Amino acid sequence: MNQIKSSKYFMLTLLSAGLLSACTNEKSTNLTPPVAIAAPIATIEATNPSNFARTQEPLYFSLYDLGLANDDAKAKYLVAQQDGKILPSQLIDTDMDSKPDTFLVVPDFAAAQTQKFSIVSDASIKVPALKKQTQAEISIKEGGQWNGKVYENFTHFKNVQKFTPPPQYTDHSYFIRYEGPGIESDKTAYRVYLDWRNGFDIFGKKTSDMVLQNVGQKDYEDYHHDAPWGQDILKVGKTLGTGGYGFWNGKSVDLVSKVKTWDATIVENGALYSAFNIKYNQWEVNNTVVDLSSTIAMNAGSRLAHTRLALSIPPTTEAKVHPKLILTEKIPNIAIGVVKHKDTKLILGNETVSGNAWTYAASWGKQSLSGPDDYVGMAVIFKRGDRELQTEDAGSYVTVMKNLNAELEYYFVATWDKEINAIKTEAEFKAYLDQEVERLTKTTRIELQTTLGAADKKKKLDANEALAWSKRLADSDIARKTFTFGYGSWDDVRDRKAKFDYDMSGLHIMALQELNKVSPDPKYANAAEAVTGTFVSDAGEIHTFKPDLFSIDLTNPGRVLINLETATHKEKYRKSVDFLRAQLKKHPRTSEGAFWHRITYPNQLWLDGVYMGIPFLVQYAATYETGATQHKSFKEAVHEFEISRNRLRDPKNGLYFHAWDESKKAIWADKHTGLASQYWARGSGWLAMAMVDVLDYLPESETELRKTMINMINEFAETIVRYQDPETGTWWQILDKPNAIGNYRESSASAMYSYFLSKAVNKGYLPQTYSDAATKAFSGLVNEFISMHHDGKISFNMQCQVAGLGFGRDGTYDYYMTEPIVSDDPKGNGPFILAGIETYKMLKK
C-alpha cells in the first residue's frame, strides 16, 4: 500500500495491517444487518498471517490509495461491505490537517483466515451508529478566575478541541480536568500531564464503557480512590511513567520539562479510533532548542497506545541544510520507558530478531495504587533495530532509541489485574506481549484493487501498453522521490542521509537509463548524473563509500558510473570505476573464489551479491580491459555463477537457497551443508537478472563462457516457470510454500523473473515457447500489484522491503514473513520498469 508522506510513520506500520487490538476471544458486535450491495470503488482481500485469531483487526486505507482525493465528496460516504453486511469503519485524519485522509475498517479474523470485502461510496446507505469503544478529550474549567497559579471558583468543565495552557498554569493549578489530555479504549485509559512533569499515567478500568467523561468532575482526589469504573492506578513521580519520553543524557532521562508552551489538540474522537497531539514548543535539551510533536492514538479492543514523535527546528531557526541532518546530530537519541518501582522486574522481549521486528521492554509486579497486592504490567514496544541501549536511572527502566531520522514510532501499554478478562500473572503478561508484537511484525496481507484504473488493466497487453506501464511508474517515481537520492540530500525512502547504494544509486537509475534508450526523455537521461553522479567528487572519490566494509552491494552503482564515463568522458568517473574495480581485487573470498557478501558476513556467498558485483565486473572488463586481462575477468565472473550453482542450487527441485556459509558457523547456516534453509524469491531474482545482464557484455568470442551462462539460464527458466502461480502469473515470497501461513505473492521478485524471462527470450537465450510465461508474468505485475491514484501517479505494491541473514535474521520461514511489506521501493520499481521494457521488445517482435 502506498504511504502518505506527511504521516509516514503512521502508515509504515498501519497501512498494511494497522494497530493492534487486544488478545481476546470476544466477537465484535458491530456487524449490521444485510443491505443492498453498491458498486465498489475498491475490493479487498485480507489475510491473517498468524495462527491465532485477530479480533477487531484495524485495516487502514488511505484515500489516496483508494483512488480518491482528500476533498472528494465520495469520501464522506465510504462504507465497507462484506456479503451484504456493513463492516465497522471510521473515516479519520492521520496527518492532523483537520481533513479526513484514511478509511479504517475493523474486521474479525480467525487464525490464517482470508476475507474479501468491498469499499463503496453510497450516500443512500444508512450506517448504524457504532458502540463507542475509544475516546480522547481535554477538558478545562470555566466560570472562575486565576489566583496566582491556581484557578478558583469555576462553574463547569468544558471539553475543547485545542488548548494551550496560559503562562501561569503549572502542576496542581486545578484547571484541566485530571491535569491533561486523556485517551481510552474499551480496555484501559491513559492521561498525560500537560505541564513540566510530562507524566504518563494509567486509569485502570473495570468496565468496557467509556469513563473519561466522568473522571475528575467532582474534584482532583476522587479518581485516586476505588470506584465502580476503576481508578488512577500508577504513581508516576519524576519518571517516564507508563511509556513516556525524553532524552538520555548518559546518566538519566531529561524529561520534556523545559518547554516554552504546550499545544494540545484532540485529533480524533471516534467510536473505533481516537487520538490527541501535544506540541512541545521550544524544548530546551542537550544544549539546543527543538520543537517536539507527539501524537498518541488508540484503537477499539486494544490496550496499546500508538505513539509518534517528530522533532523539528523552531520556526525562528534558519536551517541551511536538511533539518533532519541537524536534528539527528543535536538530539542523538530519544529515551522511552516505564517507571521502575521497587517490587517490579524488567522483562525483555526477543532480542535475537530482525531489526525490523517489534520487541519490548516491560515491567511486572505489585505496583498499583489500587492495593498492595494488585499487579500491573507496563511495556514499551518498539522495533528491535531502533534501540541503542537498554538501561535504567533512579526512577525508570529506560530504552534509549536511536534518533536516525528525527522521528520515532512506538507503543506503550499497561494491564491491571482488576480489568475485565484481566491478565493475572507474569506468564500471561509475557504471552500477551509476545502475541501483540507478532501482530505488529506480521502485518495483515492486503491485496487492494480499485475501480480507478481498472479499465487500463483490462486493455490487451501489447508492446505499447507494456512500455506505457514502465513509463508511468518511472514518471511517478520521478515526481515522488528519484531526485532525493543524491549526495547531501535526505533519502525519503529509508529516512536517512542519502548513500551510494545498490538500489537507490544503482538499480533504480539503471532502469531509467534503459528506459531512455527506448523512449528518450531528458528526465530519464539526466537522472544518472543528478543522482549517482553527485556521489563522485572531482577527484573521483565516492562519498559515503566505506572501503573497509567490503560490501559487494556497493559495487552495483558502478554500472551507472561506467555509463556516465562513456557518455561524458569525465575523468572523475573513470577514477571512480577504477577504484571500484581495484576494490574487487582486494575483496575477501571463499576458498573457491566467490566474493564474501560483506566483511561482517565472513565466508558467506549470497545470491544477492552475484547481481551486485558480477555484472559490474563484466561491464568494466568489456569497456576498459583487453587481451588476457579481459579474459581473466570474464572467466572470474562466470566462475562466480558456477560456484553459486554448485553451492546454492538444490538438485531435487532446481531452486536456489538464499545463501551459503563456507564456515558453517552462521546462526542461519545448516551445520552440515552451510546452506540457508529457504528459497527466498528475490534472492533468486537477483541471480536471474545477473545471468541475463552479464551476457550483454560477454562477447561472442567467449564461446565456452557464454555457453555456460546460457545453459544456466535455460536450467533456471525451466525451474522458475514451474513455480509461477498459475492463477496470477506471479511468484510467492518463499517460492515452494504458497499455502503456508503468512506467505504472500511478492512483487519485486515477480518483476525480476518477468524481466529475466522476457529478456532471455528477446536475446535468444530461451526459446520462444517461454514468451507466454513472460507475458503472463508482466500481466500479473500490472493486475496484482499496480494501484492508481487520482493525481495520475501509480504505485507498485507488495514489496518485501529488505531481507538478509545474520544479526537477528535467522533465515527461517518465519523470519521472511516478518520483514515489512512496502510500496514503491527501488528494489521493486526498478525491476518493474526493466520488465516493461523487455516485454515491450518481446511483444514488438
Secondary structure, 3 states (H helix, E strand, C coil): CCCCHHHHHHHHHHCCCCCCCCCCCCCCCCCCCCCCCCCEEEEEEEECCCCCCECCCCEEEECCCCCCCCCCHHHHHEEEEECCEEECEEEECCCCCCCCCEEEECCCECCCCEEEEEEEECCCCCCCCCCCCEEEECEEEECCEEECCEEECCCEEEECCEECCCCCCCCCCCCEHHHCCEEEECCCEEEECCCCCCCEEEEEECCCCCCHHHCCCCCCCHHHCCECCEEECCCCCCCCCEEEEEEECCCCEEECCCCCEEEEEEEEECCCEEEEEEEEEEEEECCEEEEEEEEEEEECCCCCEEEEEEEECCCCCCCCCCHHHHHHHHCCEEEEEEECCCCEEEEECCCCCCCCCEEEEEEEECCCCCCCCCCEEEEEEEEHHHEEEEEECCCEEEEEEECCCCEEEEEEEEEECCCCCCCCCHHHHHHHHHHHHHHHHCCCEEEEEECCCHHHHHCCCCHHHHHHHHHHHHHHHHHHCHHHCCCCCEECCCCEECCCCHHHHHHHHHHHHHHHHHCCCHHHHHHHHHCHHHHECCCCCECCCCHHHCCHHHHCCHHHHHHHHHHHCCHHHHHHHHHHHHHHHHCCECCCCCECCECCECCEEEHHHHHHHHHHHHHHHHHHCCHHHHHHHHHHHHHHHHHHHHHHECCCCCCECCEEECCCCCCCCCCCCCECCCCEHHHHHHHHHHHHHHCCCCCCCCHHHHHHHHHHHHHHHHHHHHCCCCCCCCCECECCCCCCCCCCECHHHHHHHHHHHHHHHHHCCCCHHHHHHHHHHHHHHHHHHEEECCCCCEEECCEECCCCCECCECCCHHHHHHCCEECCCHHHHHHHHHHHHHHHHHHHC
